[in-house]
Amino acid sequence: MGNSITQGWVELHPAFFTQNPYVGRGISGQTTPQMLIRFRQDVIALQPKVVVILAGTNDIAGNTGPSTLEMIMDNLSSMAELAKCNGIRVVLCSVLPAYDYPWKPGMEPNIKIPKLNAMIKSYCEKKGFVYLDYFSPMANEKNGMIADLTTDGVHCTLKGYQTMEQLVEVAIKQSLRQKIRK
């Protein structure tokens, strides 16, 4: 479940989805309130065992207006709790590194993303959800994405998606092994 990063993953490396029991639900440009609106039809109705949620960078960019980190976290929490209530295990992903947004410069994602990621990680620890850290292995020294993993500083190359694939497979397996907390 995600935005253009998820949509691009399905488009650039469809075999990862067709060779596994995975469904990509990414819509370019979407923010977490938009994803929350479509969560029932795009996730719950499909009755997956696990949902992997990768969202928040477009909120930081202000794609649908100003958002605080707390607002983003509220929407991520709502999606996670809806999934849990419907017997779906949850993997919440860190937001991928971005030094700046080509479509909206000056939003300081290199500062805001690590703060949001810390909030997501803390929430996962508190609720017993799996936290998937894409940020650490994909970030450079300026909290931007490593050059050969990205096409524009935000979206991934095939190598970027292959890095993510290794990590998400581990997170999904971890989630499936966990006991569901009440």
C-alpha positions as MATLAB code, in Angstrom:
seq = 'MGNSITQGWVELHPAFFTQNPYVGRGISGQTTPQMLIRFRQDVIALQPKVVVILAGTNDIAGNTGPSTLEMIMDNLSSMAELAKCNGIRVVLCSVLPAYDYPWKPGMEPNIKIPKLNAMIKSYCEKKGFVYLDYFSPMANEKNGMIADLTTDGVHCTLKGYQTMEQLVEVAIKQSLRQKIRK';
ca = [
       0.000    0.000    0.000;
       1.575    3.244   -1.008;
       2.192    6.038   -3.477;
       4.292    6.447   -6.637;
       7.168    4.535   -5.072;
       4.922    1.464   -4.793;
       3.310    2.123   -8.186;
       6.748    2.442   -9.787;
       7.886   -0.790   -8.146;
       5.035   -2.726   -9.774;
       5.765   -1.061  -13.129;
       9.578   -1.388  -13.084;
       9.816   -4.889  -11.583;
       6.450   -6.621  -12.093;
       8.020  -10.073  -11.724;
       8.520   -9.449   -8.009;
       4.744   -9.218   -7.659;
       3.722  -11.893  -10.172;
       6.208  -14.468   -8.847;
       5.060  -13.884   -5.265;
       1.588  -13.665   -3.747;
       1.869   -9.861   -3.613;
      -0.489   -7.149   -4.832;
       0.835   -3.637   -5.390;
      -1.528   -0.844   -4.401;
       0.373    2.339   -5.170;
      -1.115    5.523   -6.599;
       1.241    8.284   -7.667;
       1.153   11.470   -5.639;
      -1.082   10.159   -2.877;
      -0.839   11.234    0.727;
      -1.817    9.256    3.822;
      -5.366   10.691    4.125;
      -6.048    9.596    0.544;
      -4.647    6.134    1.269;
      -6.763    5.854    4.399;
      -9.892    6.534    2.318;
      -9.090    3.670   -0.068;
      -7.721    1.291    2.583;
     -10.892   -0.804    2.858;
     -11.173   -1.578   -0.855;
      -7.447   -1.787   -1.600;
      -6.412   -3.820    1.449;
      -9.175   -5.139    3.707;
     -11.409   -6.347    0.859;
      -8.517   -8.414   -0.531;
      -8.080  -10.224    2.825;
      -4.269  -10.422    2.772;
      -2.334  -12.094    5.554;
      -0.009   -9.059    5.769;
      -0.161   -5.440    4.636;
       3.037   -3.489    3.983;
       2.401    0.249    4.265;
       4.909    2.678    2.744;
       3.634    6.245    2.963;
       4.326    9.762    4.165;
       6.771   11.376    1.771;
       4.028   13.101   -0.251;
       2.507   14.416    2.981;
       5.868   15.982    3.871;
       5.989   17.469    0.358;
       2.569   19.008    0.988;
       0.943   17.355   -2.044;
      -2.557   17.804   -0.568;
      -1.766   20.738    1.694;
       0.265   21.193    4.848;
       0.638   18.162    7.139;
       2.370   17.848   10.465;
       4.302   14.715   11.310;
       1.625   13.972   13.909;
      -1.098   14.130   11.237;
       0.851   11.688    9.069;
       1.362    9.369   12.025;
      -2.362    9.515   12.863;
      -3.217    8.313    9.349;
      -0.597    5.561    9.418;
      -1.910    4.461   12.829;
      -5.471    4.390   11.526;
      -4.482    2.164    8.593;
      -2.519   -0.159   10.882;
      -5.361   -0.413   13.388;
      -7.944   -1.060   10.635;
      -5.745   -3.862    9.360;
      -5.294   -5.366   12.818;
      -9.049   -5.237   13.517;
      -9.559   -7.220   10.331;
      -6.986   -9.909   11.181;
      -4.309   -8.525    8.859;
      -0.727   -8.406   10.113;
       1.033   -5.051    9.725;
       4.426   -4.007    8.416;
       4.988   -0.254    8.635;
       7.877    0.998    6.543;
      10.196    3.872    7.130;
       9.872    6.633    4.590;
      12.645    6.398    2.001;
      15.407    8.988    2.180;
      15.049   12.187    0.169;
      17.307   15.227    0.402;
      14.806   17.452   -1.415;
      11.749   17.076   -3.643;
      12.270   17.964   -7.317;
       8.600   18.982   -7.629;
       8.579   21.027   -4.397;
      12.025   22.221   -3.282;
      12.666   23.547    0.196;
      10.398   21.240    2.234;
      13.406   19.807    4.174;
      12.552   16.113    3.825;
      16.122   15.260    4.851;
      15.255   16.633    8.315;
      11.573   15.658    8.572;
      11.788   12.075    7.264;
      14.158   10.836   10.016;
      11.846   12.379   12.634;
       8.786   10.682   11.120;
      10.681    7.395   10.863;
      11.502    7.567   14.582;
       7.785    8.062   15.292;
       6.837    5.094   13.092;
       9.452    2.871   14.732;
       8.300    3.841   18.227;
       4.656    3.193   17.309;
       5.538   -0.248   15.928;
       7.434   -1.160   19.094;
       4.489   -0.047   21.235;
       1.853   -1.882   19.160;
       3.847   -5.001   18.223;
       3.913   -4.293   14.484;
       6.948   -4.973   12.296;
       8.970   -1.859   11.461;
      10.739   -2.098    8.113;
      13.733    0.226    7.906;
      14.362    1.099    4.270;
      15.933    4.425    5.231;
      19.204    3.250    6.830;
      20.531    1.074    3.986;
      19.378    3.514    1.290;
      20.491    6.872    2.769;
      23.634    8.827    2.045;
      25.432   11.131    4.490;
      22.971   13.995    3.776;
      19.846   11.854    4.415;
      19.228   11.748    0.684;
      19.006    8.529   -1.282;
      22.200    6.863   -2.505;
      22.643    7.969   -6.132;
      22.503    4.572   -7.862;
      19.296    3.626   -6.006;
      17.259    6.572   -7.316;
      16.190    8.198  -10.558;
      15.411   11.630   -9.110;
      16.289   11.610   -5.406;
      12.869   10.177   -4.432;
      11.897    7.326   -6.781;
      13.873    4.108   -7.127;
      15.920    2.524   -9.848;
      15.727   -1.229  -10.329;
      18.696   -1.530   -7.955;
      16.766    0.496   -5.369;
      13.759   -1.788   -5.653;
      15.974   -4.868   -5.438;
      17.384   -3.486   -2.184;
      13.828   -3.007   -0.916;
      12.784   -6.494   -2.054;
      15.377   -8.201    0.118;
      14.234   -6.205    3.133;
      10.478   -6.551    2.600;
      10.664  -10.324    2.232;
      12.359  -10.568    5.647;
       9.765   -8.215    7.190;
       6.824  -10.169    5.760;
       8.238  -13.455    7.089;
       8.845  -11.827   10.481;
       5.273  -10.562   10.565;
       3.863  -13.992    9.711;
       5.834  -15.557   12.601;
       4.619  -13.039   15.183;
       1.734  -13.727   17.499;
      -1.022  -11.179   17.035;
      -1.421   -8.928   20.074;
      -4.913   -8.288   21.334;
];
